[in-house]
Amino acid sequence: MQFVKTDALKVGMRLARPIYNKEGVLLYERDSRLTAQGISSIVNFGLIGLFILEPAEPVPPMTEEDLEFERFQTMSVFSIGEELRYILNNKRQGKLQIIADRILKNYGHLDKKINFIQNLRSREDYIHKHSLNVAILCVMITHRLNLKRDEQLPVVFAAIVHDMGKLTLPPEVDPAGLTEESAKALKKAETSTYDLLESALSDGAAVRRICMQSERLLSESESGQASGMKPVTGARILAVADMYDSMTAMQLEGTPHSEVEVIRFLMERPEIFEPQCVKALIDSINILVPGISVELNTGEKALVLTENKENILRPMVLSFRDNSIIDLDSPENQDIKIVDIMKTLDNRYIFDTEYLAKAGISAAVPQQV
């Protein structure tokens, strides 16, 4: 599966993800082949691009939970867009509490990992979808950190509104291909609504503090210099969730980073991204699970057999070269590392779990639909 920009779409390409309209109605099912009319419709939707299957790649299986996750994203993103505009226009919150409660209800009590599926985005709804995804990630992280509800709410509020200032950007400022001047305008817009948050929202002072400190952490990540600031827990959580979604999502410019790339990026910067928050993120979403194909620094391709809960980047894998089993966590294999997840048709999703069980290797069996 690969991400293909809209201007590079071709007739006959197969969809890896379904496409819904703004009302949540299914327009194109997975494995649908693009037609000239379909490409024209996608251009009119304003989508940045699509996730496309390789010519011989099987359709990735989806569970009921995966389908429900996509439904939830579709249903929630428009309410977030309406709420952000309401706050900007009326200087007070409207349905923010209802939106936050809905996210908490669905993702604030999970005791197992989920497949965090990136949604299709257009320039018009990119901010809304980013805000929703960051809020979902924040809720799951706060749950793993055992935060109480009154501690969770300001973090969820902050996640929903942290990018609201970008909606005030003038039309001539294009977030993709920023010039030095427009980059300054974008940075100014990002922080322009922080004072409004304090006066417009319930618990606004806490939300403002979380947003400001998180933005500063992300700036430190860009510069590579930590200031020694001691941010509140909510800001640390928001920074981790924000960076993860920004890097793995459809890009206005460039292509998305893989989950492995991003997790490694976060883990290598403990002075900026709190290790406990990164661990809570890893414990919330599926990354290197059984059935995922990877590339090793030896040049070999391999299949993940079992997840390593202690060190997510060092699972047990099966080499495609000679069918040998390699435990990356074993001392003799410390020089072998996963470079990345494979992005080609060799990314296999289904394998014989019964055979693995007979070999003494346990693997979860998802209920596919």
Backbone hydrogen bonds, N-H to C=O, Kabsch-Sander energy under -0.5 kcal/mol:
donor,donor_aa,acceptor,acceptor_aa,energy
2,Q,52,I,-2.8
4,V,2,Q,-0.5
4,V,50,L,-3.1
6,T,48,I,-2.3
8,A,5,K,-2.0
9,L,6,T,-1.4
12,G,34,L,-2.8
13,M,10,K,-1.8
14,R,53,L,-0.6
15,L,32,S,-2.3
16,A,51,F,-2.9
17,R,51,F,-0.7
19,I,28,Y,-2.3
21,N,25,V,-2.1
24,G,21,N,-2.1
27,L,19,I,-3.2
28,Y,19,I,-1.6
31,D,15,L,-3.2
32,S,29,E,-1.6
34,L,13,M,-3.0
39,I,35,T,-2.6
40,S,36,A,-2.0
41,S,37,Q,-2.2
42,I,38,G,-2.3
43,V,39,I,-2.2
44,N,40,S,-2.0
45,F,41,S,-1.9
46,G,42,I,-0.8
46,G,43,V,-0.8
47,L,42,I,-1.4
48,I,121,R,-3.0
50,L,4,V,-2.4
52,I,2,Q,-3.5
52,I,50,L,-0.6
53,L,14,R,-2.7
57,E,54,E,-1.3
64,E,367,Q,-0.6
67,L,63,T,-2.1
68,E,64,E,-2.4
69,F,65,E,-2.2
70,E,66,D,-2.1
71,R,67,L,-2.3
72,F,68,E,-2.8
73,Q,69,F,-2.3
74,T,70,E,-2.4
75,M,71,R,-2.7
76,S,72,F,-2.1
77,V,73,Q,-2.1
78,F,74,T,-0.6
80,I,76,S,-1.8
81,G,77,V,-2.0
82,E,78,F,-2.2
83,E,79,S,-2.1
84,L,80,I,-2.6
85,R,81,G,-1.8
86,Y,82,E,-2.1
87,I,83,E,-2.5
88,L,84,L,-2.0
89,N,85,R,-2.3
90,N,86,Y,-2.8
91,K,87,I,-1.8
93,Q,200,A,-1.7
99,I,95,K,-2.4
100,A,96,L,-2.6
101,D,97,Q,-2.6
102,R,98,I,-2.0
103,I,99,I,-2.0
104,L,100,A,-2.6
105,K,101,D,-2.5
106,N,102,R,-1.8
107,Y,103,I,-2.5
108,G,104,L,-2.1
114,I,284,S,-1.9
116,F,114,I,-0.9
117,I,115,N,-1.3
118,Q,116,F,-0.5
123,R,46,G,-1.0
126,Y,122,S,-1.1
129,K,125,D,-2.6
130,H,126,Y,-2.3
131,S,127,I,-2.5
132,L,128,H,-2.2
133,N,129,K,-2.4
134,V,130,H,-2.5
135,A,131,S,-2.1
136,I,132,L,-2.3
137,L,133,N,-2.4
138,C,134,V,-2.6
139,V,135,A,-2.3
140,M,136,I,-2.1
141,I,137,L,-2.4
142,T,138,C,-2.8
143,H,139,V,-1.9
144,R,140,M,-2.0
145,L,141,I,-1.8
146,N,143,H,-1.5
147,L,142,T,-2.5
151,E,148,K,-1.2
152,Q,148,K,-2.0
153,L,149,R,-2.4
155,V,151,E,-0.6
156,V,152,Q,-2.3
157,F,153,L,-2.9
158,A,154,P,-2.4
159,A,155,V,-2.2
160,I,156,V,-2.2
161,V,157,F,-2.0
162,H,158,A,-1.7
164,M,161,V,-2.0
166,K,163,D,-1.6
167,L,164,M,-1.8
168,T,165,G,-1.8
169,L,166,K,-1.4
173,V,170,P,-2.0
174,D,172,E,-0.7
183,A,179,T,-2.3
184,K,180,E,-1.4
185,A,181,E,-1.6
186,L,182,S,-2.3
187,K,183,A,-2.3
188,K,184,K,-2.2
189,A,185,A,-2.3
190,E,186,L,-2.3
191,T,187,K,-1.2
192,S,188,K,-0.9
192,S,189,A,-0.5
193,T,189,A,-0.5
194,Y,191,T,-1.3
197,L,193,T,-2.0
198,E,194,Y,-1.3
199,S,195,D,-1.2
200,A,196,L,-2.6
201,L,197,L,-1.9
204,G,201,L,-1.4
207,V,203,D,-1.9
208,R,204,G,-2.7
209,R,205,A,-2.1
210,I,206,A,-2.3
211,C,207,V,-2.5
212,M,208,R,-2.6
213,Q,209,R,-2.5
214,S,210,I,-2.3
215,E,211,C,-2.3
216,R,212,M,-1.7
217,L,213,Q,-2.1
218,L,214,S,-2.2
219,S,215,E,-1.8
220,E,216,R,-2.2
221,S,217,L,-1.8
222,E,218,L,-1.6
223,S,219,S,-2.2
224,G,220,E,-2.2
225,Q,220,E,-0.8
235,A,232,V,-0.6
236,R,232,V,-1.7
237,I,233,T,-2.4
238,L,234,G,-2.4
239,A,235,A,-2.3
240,V,236,R,-1.8
241,A,237,I,-2.4
242,D,238,L,-2.9
243,M,239,A,-2.3
244,Y,240,V,-2.3
245,D,241,A,-2.3
246,S,242,D,-2.4
247,M,243,M,-2.2
248,T,244,Y,-1.9
249,A,245,D,-1.6
257,H,247,M,-3.0
262,V,258,S,-2.1
263,I,259,E,-2.7
264,R,260,V,-2.3
265,F,261,E,-2.1
266,L,262,V,-2.6
267,M,263,I,-2.6
268,E,264,R,-1.9
269,R,266,L,-1.3
272,I,269,R,-1.7
273,F,269,R,-3.1
274,E,272,I,-0.8
277,C,274,E,-0.7
278,V,274,E,-2.2
279,K,275,P,-2.8
280,A,276,Q,-2.1
281,L,277,C,-1.9
282,I,278,V,-2.5
283,D,279,K,-2.2
284,S,281,L,-1.5
285,I,281,L,-1.2
286,N,114,I,-2.5
289,V,287,I,-0.9
291,G,304,V,-2.3
292,I,289,V,-1.8
294,V,302,A,-3.1
295,E,340,D,-2.8
296,L,300,E,-2.8
297,N,337,K,-2.3
299,G,296,L,-1.9
302,A,294,V,-2.5
303,L,318,L,-2.4
304,V,292,I,-2.9
305,L,316,M,-3.2
306,T,316,M,-1.4
309,K,307,E,-0.8
314,R,311,N,-2.3
316,M,306,T,-1.7
317,V,326,I,-2.9
318,L,303,L,-2.8
319,S,317,V,-0.5
319,S,324,S,-3.1
320,F,301,K,-2.8
321,R,301,K,-0.5
323,N,319,S,-1.5
326,I,317,V,-3.2
327,D,325,I,-0.5
328,L,315,P,-1.7
328,L,326,I,-1.0
330,S,327,D,-1.8
333,N,330,S,-2.1
334,Q,331,P,-1.3
336,I,333,N,-1.5
338,I,313,L,-0.5
339,V,295,E,-3.0
339,V,337,K,-0.5
340,D,295,E,-1.1
342,M,293,S,-2.4
347,N,344,T,-2.0
348,R,346,D,-1.7
353,T,351,F,-1.1
356,L,352,D,-1.5
357,A,353,T,-2.2
358,K,354,E,-1.9
359,A,355,Y,-1.3
360,G,357,A,-1.5
361,I,356,L,-2.8
362,S,360,G,-0.6
368,Q,366,P,-1.2
369,V,62,M,-2.7
